[in-house]
Amino acid sequence: MGMLIDGEWRADVDRFLQDGVFIREASMLPSATAADLAARLSERPAPILVASLSCPWSHRVTLVKAVKGLHQIPVAIAGEPRTEGYRLTESGGAILGGDGLRHVHQLYRATDSTYSGRATVPLLWEARSQSILCNESATIARALDLASPSWRLAPGAQTDALDALSARLYNGLSNAVYRAGFATAQNAYDDAVTEVFATLDWLEDHLTTRRCLLGQQVSEADLFVFATLARFDSVYGPLFRCTRRRLVDYPALWAYARDVYSWPGVADTVDFQANLRGYFLNDTDNNPHRIVPKLPNIDWDAPHDRAALGPLTIWRNGAQAAFDEATQHADAC
């Protein structure tokens, strides 16, 4: 894995563990607010989104970008294999405009020559200042939402409720799968995997009578949790030992995941093979021989029959509107 220490790449420093418990490091970079970032996104040239196809935190942001129709925001891809952390693809380096750009950690060092911490994605890179504007997925997602104002995935009146919901799903599922997968003590694994399946059980019950997490309204929370669900049976089950049940064993939750997958733009953001390679080739503690398994034989395009729970809606100009209106009026920021 590795990280930057005082601006120098160190391959011998790995994930942070305490008593066998994986602890995710908080970002050490200062960040603009979502509102300030949204204003920057309207500038030309626009900041560049740097993202990985396999990373679920990157996927959160590319999902928002796709569903909101923000096709004009450039994207530089950081792909595998991870030599010195995330490596930029040749096209990704070209988009960023640097002949010598090969790794994401170079963007961190350009922003702060003494930076210590992990070089993570997603991030927003401003070419003019040669600096990272933000490397926090939820903030970038909100900025994209604000930059496309005709309808909202996170309406102002609902941000507190969405923040609370996202915190619950992050702690109990999206980050808990990593705490299970990276645990080096039995009790740490047991605690994490118990949280994972308690949260999946709650989602199954919650979504049995609701089309979306907020009833019928499409929100950022649906996209955030989908990024985890899309990786569950192929990655988090076999590699992170979250094996008590599969996503496909939850009738309502599995149908909900297929429902989200069918929304305009969503399927185009999903690369199941990149997910397999990104995890199984790079997590050499759990997979020392770097063997990439075959994808589970499940059909994401199967009918989900969720329309019986009501039509999808969006929040537009202070009122509910049909979701299909959103796909017909993509914004330019």
N, C-alpha and C positions, 0 to 999 in steps of 0.2 A: 504494500500500500504506500506508505511513506507520507511525508508532509514537509512543509517549509519550516525551518528554524532560523530566525533572524535573516530571512531572505534567501537562505541556501537550502536546496533540496536534500532531504535526508531520507534515504530508503530504509534505514534501520529503525525508524519510529513508526509504530503501528497503532491500531485502534486503541482507544482508552478503555481500560478495564479496571474495575475496583471490586475486589472480593468476588471475582468471576462474573460481575455484572457489566455489560456493555453500556457505556455512557456516551451519548452523542454530544460531540463538542459544539458549543454555541458559536455562531459566526463572530469573528474578531474584527470584521470590517465595519466601519460606520456605513449607514445606509440612508439614502434619501427617503422621504415619505412616499407613500403610494401616489398621493396627489402630485408631488413634485416630479416623480418619475413619469406620470401620465403626461404632464406638460412636456417633458423631454421627448417623449415618444412622438409628439406632434412636430418635432423639429426635423429638418432635413440637412444632412443625412440622419436618419433615425438611429438610436442606439441599437446594437446588435445583441440578440439573444443567443447565448452560448448554452447548449443543452446536449444531453446524452440521450440516445434512443432507449437505452436500457434503464436509466435512472428514474425511479418513480417520482422524485421531487421535480426533475425536469419535465416529466410527463404531465404533472399538474399544470404547468405553465403552457406547454404546447397544446394541451386540451382547451384551456381558456382561449388561447390565440385562435385555434381552429373554430371553436363554437361561436366565437364573436366575429369571425370573418376578417381577422387582422392579417391578411396575407402580405401586406406591404412591410411588415416588420421582418428584417433579415434574420436568418438563423444560421449560426455556425455550429456544426456538429462535432462533438467530442466523442470519438469512437474507441473501440477496443483494438488491440490489447493495451492495457494500461501500463505503459512504461513511464516511469516518473509520474504516476497518477494518471488522470485523464489525458489522453493524447488527442490532439486535434486531427481530424481528417485533413487530407490535402485540400479539399474544397473549403473546409472550415477555416483553415489557416489563410486561404486566399480571400475569403469574405472579410476576415479581420484585417487584412491588408498588411500583414507583416511577413516578410520573406523568411525571417528566422523563427517564426512562431511555430512551435511543435507541440507544446504542452500548456495545459490550462494554468499550471503554476506560474508560468511566465507572465500571465495577465495579473496575477496577484502581486508578483514582485514589481511589475511596472507601476502598480497602484501604490504600493508601499514597499520600499526596498528593504525594510527590516521586518516584514510580515512574518509572524509565526502562527502556524495553524494549517488546517487542511485546505487543499485547493479544490473546492467543491463546485458543482454545477447544480442548478442553473445559475446564470448570472447575466446581468445587463452590462455590456461594454460600450463605452463612449469613445469612439475613435479620435474625436477632436482633442479630448483631454488625456487620452491614453490611460484611462482609468476605469475601474469597475464602479458602477453606480449603485449596484445592489446585488447581493448573492443570497437572498432569502426568498424562497419560492412563493410563500403566501403573499409577501409584499409585492413581488413582481406580478403575480396573478391579479391582485387588486388593481395594480397600475394599469394592466391591460384592460381590465373591466372598465375602469374610469376613462381610459382613452377612447373607448367605443361607447358613447354615452346614451344612445337611443334606447337601450334596454340594459338591465343590470343583472349580473349573476350574484352580486352582493349589494343589494339596496341599502342605503344609509340607515334606514329604520330597522333593518334586520342584521346589521353587522355584529351586534353584541350576541344575538342568538346564534349566528353562524360561527362566531369565534368560539363560543362555548361548545357547540357541536363539533367543530373541527378539532378542538383540544381533546375532547373525549375520544374521537376516532383516531387521532394521532397517538395518544398515550396508550389506548387499548388495542390498537390494531396496526396502524401504519408504521409506527416505531417499535411496537411490541414484537413484531415478527423479526426485526433485527436483534432485539434483546434476546429472543429465543435462539436465533441462528448464531449469534456471536458469543453466547454465554459459554463460560469455561468452568462453571460449577453447576451441579445438578439442581440445587435449590434455585439458582438464578434462572435456569431454563424452565423449571417447573412453574415458577411464579409468572414468567413471561408468557408461556404457552397457555396457562390458565386464563390470563387476561385476553389473549388473542381470541380464544373460543367463547369466552363470556361476551365479548364484543360482537362476534359474529352471530351468536345466539340472539343478542339484543337487536341487531340489524334484521335478522330473519323475522322476528316478531313485529318490529316496527314497520317493515316494508310489506308485510302481508296485506295490509289494508291501505297502503299509501303508494302512489306511483313513484314519488321521489322522497327524499329525506324531509323536505318541507311540504309534504302533502302532494300537490300536483305541480308545484312550482320548481322549475329547473334552477339550481343554484350552484355556486362554486363547490359546495360540500359534496354534491353528487360527482363532480369531476375529480375532486381530491380522493374520495374513497375508491372510485373506479380505478385510479392508477395503482392502488394496492390489489384490488380484486383481479385485475387483468394479469397479475403475476402470481396469484396465489397457488393454483394447482400445478403450474409448470415450474415454479421456483421456490416459493416459501414452504410448500409442503415437503418436497424431496430434499432441498438443500438446507433449509433452516429448521427442519424437523418439526414443522407444524402439521402433524400427521393425524390428529385426532379425527378430523373430518375434512372432506374436500369442499370447495365452493359448490361443486355440482351436487353435493348432498343436501344443500339448503334450497328447497324449491323456490321460495319467494326471492331470496337473495340472488340465486343464479339467474332467475328470470329477469330481475332488476338489472343485473350486470349486462345481460344481452340487450335489454331495453336501451341502456345508456350507449352501448356499443353501436346501436342502430341509429343514434342521433346524427344529424348531418355533421360531417367533418371528423367524427370521433374515430371511426375505423382507420382513417388515414394516418392517425397518430400512433397506431399500435403496430409494433414490429415484434412478433412473438419470438422469432429467431434471434433478433438482437437481444431480447431479454435473456434468453438461454445463454448466449455467448457472453454477455456482459457479466453475468453472475458466475457461471460455472467455469469460465476461463480465468477469472480474476480472484475468486475466493478460494485461494489455494490451501487455506487452513481446513476448510470443510471438504474440499475437492482437490487433494494434492496431485492427482494424476491428470487433472484438467480434462476429464471426460465430459463431453456435452451430451446430455440425454436427448431422447426423442420427445417431441411435444406430446402431451396427453391427447388422446383421440376424442376430443369434444368439439361440438359444433357451435361456434359463437353466432352463426347466422340462423340458427333454429328459431322458429317463431316464439316470441316471449309472452304473447297473450296478455300483456299488461294494460292494454287500452281499456279493458273492462273496468279498471280502477279510475278512469276519467281521463280527459285530455290533458296533455302537457301545457303548462302555462309559463309565462315569463312576467317579469316586473318591468312595465314600460310606462314612463311618465306618471308614476304614482298609482298605477292601477294594474290589474292583471290583464294580460292579453294572450292570445294563442301563440304557442311556441313556433308554429310554422311561419308566423309573421317575422320572427327574428331572422330566419334563414333567407328571407326575401329582401331584407334591408340591412345587409352587412355595411358596417361603418368604415369610413376612411378616417384615420386619426391624424 
